[in-house]
Amino acid sequence: MKRINDIVEPEIALIHAPQAQQALRNAYRDCTESLRRIEEFFDAFSTMAWHPDARRIFFHNWRSPGIGSASFCALAFRVLEQAEHAPQHRQVLLLRTAARVSEVSREDVGIGTTNHQLLYDRFATGLTGDDQWKLDRYRMSGAKAYLNASRRYRENGEDLGVAIIRSLPEELYNHGEFAYATPCFVAWRRDRLGRGQEGVKEDLQFLHDHLGTTESGHFAALVRGMEDYFAAAQREPDWQLLYQASRQLIENMATHYGLLMQYMQAAHTRSELEAVA
């Protein structure tokens, strides 16, 4: 199985700006240990059937497509507002930036496919057995600090260029994580939940909708959006910020998955003890 670093490298190689390539490669190189911990989480996840309560904790805290897409829509609106007040020779670049940013939310809001939040709901409910995973009782405190801060910055941050740079690493990371994790889910469903080939497409449609060019396409769109935005602003992107943001994201996700595994193991053990009591 390819490692996350191997999965994202071809996408990094397609970027025109060598400074961006170097910043992202350096971040992934310097986060080797964190990436290993993330991969180990999904490897370990696939080895257990998990009590439904542990599964509910996982699905409550893994993904929230609706929240993420809303913040990208907010960023696109903010770029459009800036374009409205920009000199005419910069408007085209800003309008193109807004179009690129909006591509990230295209599938999430259901353009060309089923709304990704709905797909995630079906995915989680189908593999836990009910929709209790949505309850706040399964929420982990302090999870995904980078993603939460990045979303807030897209919505309210002062510098839209910074918002775009902070967002780039998310889509690259998503591409790598989905590609790495999907085979783990396939094996988990088959070997631990004992489900046959029938229904696999329905159970795992959320995952398959994020493979191929979906997340890598989002990343490429943001790269082009960054190029257009900074051309309009007539300034150079902060490549050190791109490195720092990439590293912070990966390290925070490794911490998140370490905590998530602890929560899941505790719930699984607790449920087993209650069953024999």
C-alpha positions in Angstrom: 0.0 0.0 0.0 1.3 3.5 -0.9 2.1 5.8 2.0 0.4 9.2 2.2 3.7 10.9 1.2 3.9 8.8 -1.9 0.2 9.6 -2.8 0.5 13.4 -2.5 3.9 13.7 -4.3 2.5 13.5 -7.9 0.1 16.3 -7.0 2.9 18.5 -5.6 5.0 17.8 -8.8 2.3 19.4 -10.9 2.5 22.8 -9.3 4.3 25.4 -11.4 5.8 27.4 -8.6 9.0 25.7 -7.4 8.7 27.6 -4.1 5.3 26.0 -3.5 6.6 22.5 -4.4 9.5 22.9 -2.0 7.4 24.2 0.9 5.0 21.3 0.6 7.7 18.7 0.1 9.6 20.0 3.1 6.5 19.9 5.3 5.8 16.3 4.4 9.4 15.3 4.9 9.5 17.0 8.3 6.2 15.3 9.3 7.3 11.7 8.6 6.6 10.6 12.1 3.2 12.3 12.2 2.2 10.8 8.9 3.2 7.4 10.2 0.9 7.8 13.3 -2.0 8.8 11.0 -1.4 5.7 8.9 -1.2 3.5 11.9 -4.6 4.8 13.1 -6.3 3.6 10.0 -4.3 0.3 10.0 -5.4 -0.3 13.6 -9.0 0.8 12.9 -9.4 -1.9 10.3 -8.3 -4.7 12.7 -11.3 -4.5 15.0 -15.1 -4.8 14.6 -15.5 -2.1 17.3 -18.5 -1.8 19.5 -21.2 0.5 18.0 -20.4 3.2 20.6 -16.8 3.3 19.5 -17.9 3.5 15.9 -20.2 6.4 16.8 -17.3 8.2 18.3 -15.3 7.7 15.1 -18.0 8.9 12.7 -19.0 11.9 14.8 -15.4 13.1 14.8 -14.0 12.1 11.5 -15.6 14.2 8.8 -18.1 17.1 8.5 -18.4 18.0 4.8 -21.2 20.5 5.3 -19.2 22.7 7.7 -16.1 22.6 5.5 -18.0 23.5 2.3 -19.8 26.4 4.0 -16.4 28.0 4.9 -15.2 27.7 1.3 -18.4 29.2 0.0 -17.8 32.1 2.5 -14.3 32.6 1.1 -15.6 32.6 -2.5 -18.2 35.3 -1.5 -15.5 37.4 0.1 -13.3 37.2 -2.9 -16.3 38.3 -5.1 -16.9 41.2 -2.8 -13.3 42.3 -3.2 -13.5 41.9 -7.0 -16.5 44.2 -7.0 -14.4 47.1 -5.6 -11.2 46.3 -7.5 -9.8 48.1 -10.5 -11.1 46.6 -13.8 -7.7 45.1 -14.8 -7.7 43.0 -11.5 -11.3 42.0 -11.6 -10.9 39.1 -14.0 -8.1 37.6 -11.8 -10.3 37.9 -8.7 -13.3 36.5 -10.4 -11.2 33.5 -11.5 -10.0 33.1 -7.9 -13.6 33.0 -6.7 -14.4 30.4 -9.3 -11.4 28.2 -8.3 -12.3 28.5 -4.6 -15.9 27.5 -5.3 -14.8 24.3 -7.0 -13.7 22.9 -3.6 -17.4 22.9 -2.5 -18.9 21.7 -5.8 -19.5 18.1 -4.8 -20.1 18.9 -1.2 -23.2 20.9 -2.1 -24.4 18.3 -4.5 -23.4 19.7 -8.0 -22.9 16.6 -10.2 -23.3 14.1 -7.4 -25.2 13.5 -4.2 -24.6 16.1 -1.5 -21.5 14.9 0.4 -23.0 15.6 3.8 -25.9 13.4 2.9 -23.5 10.8 1.6 -21.5 11.0 4.9 -24.7 10.6 6.9 -25.6 7.4 5.0 -22.1 6.1 5.3 -21.9 6.6 9.1 -25.4 5.4 9.7 -25.0 2.3 7.6 -21.8 1.2 9.4 -23.0 2.0 12.9 -26.5 0.7 12.6 -28.3 3.9 13.5 -28.0 7.7 13.5 -27.0 8.1 17.2 -23.5 9.0 16.1 -24.8 12.5 15.4 -25.4 13.1 19.2 -23.2 15.6 21.0 -22.4 12.9 23.6 -19.9 11.4 21.0 -18.1 14.7 20.4 -14.4 14.9 21.4 -13.3 18.1 23.0 -10.5 20.1 21.4 -10.4 18.1 18.2 -9.0 19.3 14.9 -7.7 22.7 16.1 -6.0 23.5 12.8 -9.1 22.8 10.7 -11.4 24.8 13.0 -9.0 27.8 13.0 -8.6 27.6 9.2 -12.4 27.5 8.7 -12.8 30.6 10.9 -10.1 32.4 9.0 -11.8 31.6 5.6 -14.9 33.2 7.0 -13.5 36.2 8.9 -9.7 36.4 8.5 -8.3 39.8 7.4 -6.1 38.6 4.5 -7.8 36.5 1.8 -4.4 35.5 0.4 -3.5 34.0 3.8 -6.9 32.2 3.8 -6.2 30.6 0.5 -2.6 29.6 1.5 -4.0 28.1 4.8 -6.6 26.1 2.8 -4.2 24.6 0.2 -2.7 22.0 2.6 -6.2 20.7 3.6 -7.1 19.6 0.1 -3.7 18.0 -0.5 -3.9 16.2 2.8 -7.5 15.1 2.1 -6.4 13.5 -1.1 -3.6 11.5 0.6 -5.8 10.5 3.6 -8.8 9.3 1.5 -6.5 7.3 -0.8 -4.7 5.7 2.1 -7.8 5.1 4.3 -10.2 3.6 1.7 -8.6 0.2 1.4 -8.6 0.0 5.2 -12.4 0.6 5.3 -12.9 -1.9 2.5 -11.0 -4.6 4.6 -12.7 -3.5 7.8 -16.2 -3.8 6.3 -15.4 -7.2 4.8 -13.3 -8.9 7.5 -14.5 -7.3 10.7 -18.2 -6.5 10.0 -18.6 -9.6 7.9 -20.4 -7.9 5.1 -20.3 -9.4 1.6 -19.9 -7.8 -1.8 -23.6 -7.0 -2.0 -24.2 -3.5 -0.8 -20.5 -2.4 -0.8 -21.1 0.4 -3.3 -23.9 1.9 -1.1 -21.9 1.4 2.1 -18.7 3.1 0.8 -20.0 5.6 -1.7 -18.8 8.5 0.4 -15.3 7.2 0.2 -15.3 6.4 -3.5 -16.7 9.9 -4.3 -13.5 11.3 -2.8 -11.0 9.2 -4.7 -9.5 9.8 -8.1 -9.5 13.5 -9.1 -12.0 14.8 -6.5 -9.7 15.9 -3.7 -6.6 16.3 -6.0 -8.8 18.4 -8.3 -9.8 20.6 -5.3 -6.1 21.1 -4.5 -5.3 21.9 -8.1 -8.1 24.5 -8.2 -6.8 26.2 -5.0 -3.3 26.3 -6.5 -4.6 28.1 -9.5 -6.8 30.3 -7.3 -3.7 31.2 -5.3 -1.8 32.1 -8.5 -4.6 34.4 -9.7 -5.2 36.0 -6.3 -1.6 37.0 -5.8 -1.3 38.2 -9.4 -4.3 40.4 -8.7 -2.8 41.6 -5.4 0.6 42.1 -7.1 2.5 40.4 -4.3 4.3 37.2 -3.7 2.7 34.4 -1.7 4.2 33.7 1.7 5.9 30.4 1.0 7.0 30.0 4.6 3.4 30.3 5.7 2.5 27.5 3.3 5.2 25.3 4.9 4.1 26.1 8.4 0.4 25.6 7.6 1.1 22.2 6.0 3.2 21.1 8.9 0.7 22.3 11.5 -2.2 20.6 9.8 -0.4 17.2 9.6 0.9 17.4 13.2 -2.5 18.4 14.4 -4.2 15.5 12.6 -1.8 13.0 14.1 -2.6 14.3 17.5 -6.3 14.2 16.7 -6.1 10.5 15.6 -4.1 9.6 18.7 -6.9 11.1 20.9 -9.6 9.5 18.8 -8.1 6.1 19.2 -8.0 6.5 22.9 -11.7 7.5 23.0 -12.7 4.6 20.8 -10.7 2.0 22.8 -12.2 3.3 26.0 -15.7 3.1 24.7 -15.1 -0.4 23.3 -13.6 -1.7 26.5 -16.4 -0.1 28.6 -19.1 -1.6 26.5 -17.5 -5.1 26.7 -17.3 -4.8 30.5 -21.0 -3.7 30.7 -22.0 -6.7 28.5 -20.5 -9.2 30.9 -21.5 -7.5 34.1 
